[in-house]
């Protein structure tokens, strides 16, 4: 006979351990899915908000927005120059 059949405490402990391990895995999986959904929202939403604000500003003050774009393009071009 095997050792697990001789000692009933080990059988009960093993069953409880398997039960707890299964629930821990389910909880970890659920937490992983929730964090992915949350991170997708937190990354996508502010980018949409900033883009919307920039578009609204450009509609209200097109000359200032054009100068900002020109200045940023000039700066980035200067920094990327070899």
C-alpha positions, 0 to 999 in steps of 0.5 A: 500500500502507498503512504497516502492511504496509511495516513488519513491526515495526509489525504485530508491535507492534500485535498484541502491543499488542492482545493485552496490551490485551485481557488488561488489560481482562479483568484489570480486569473480573475485579478490578472484579467481585471488589471489588464482591463484597468490598464487598457482603460488608463492608457487609452482614455488619457490619450483620447482626452489629450488628443481631444484637448489639442484638437479643441485648442487648435480649433479655437486658436489655429495660429498659436497651434500652428506655431507650436507645431512648427516650433516642436517640429523644428526642435525635434528635427534639430535633435534628430539631425545626425 
